[in-house]
Amino acid sequence: MNRVPGNHDENDPLVLAARRDADRKQRARREGETSVGRRLAQIGVLGWMIVTPTLAGIFLGRWLDGLMHSGLFWTAPLLLAGLGFGCWSAWKWVEKA
């Protein structure tokens, strides 16, 4: 694949990342610096985005284990699934912001 300088592919991840970065810089110049309170609120939201699915996985797993008398057979994998989903959703939220 020969690339000609100045001829950019619209779907190139590098081009998309550069545009996203330029948009963020323009928004920062236009809106000013984000306040400390807003940053702390974002951190709190990220925490809840991870904790909530993890706790849901634990509670669902404990309920299934109690129903089936299976020890931690359901709790452990559902805890990991909830944690994985929470981290994935937090990553997507940060990536979008």
Secondary structure, DSSP 8 states (H G I E B T S, - for coil): ----TT---TT-HHHHHHHHHHHHHHHHHHH----HHHHHHHHHHHHHHHHHHHHHHHHHHHHHHHHHT-TTTTHHHHHHHHHHHHHHHHHHHHHH-
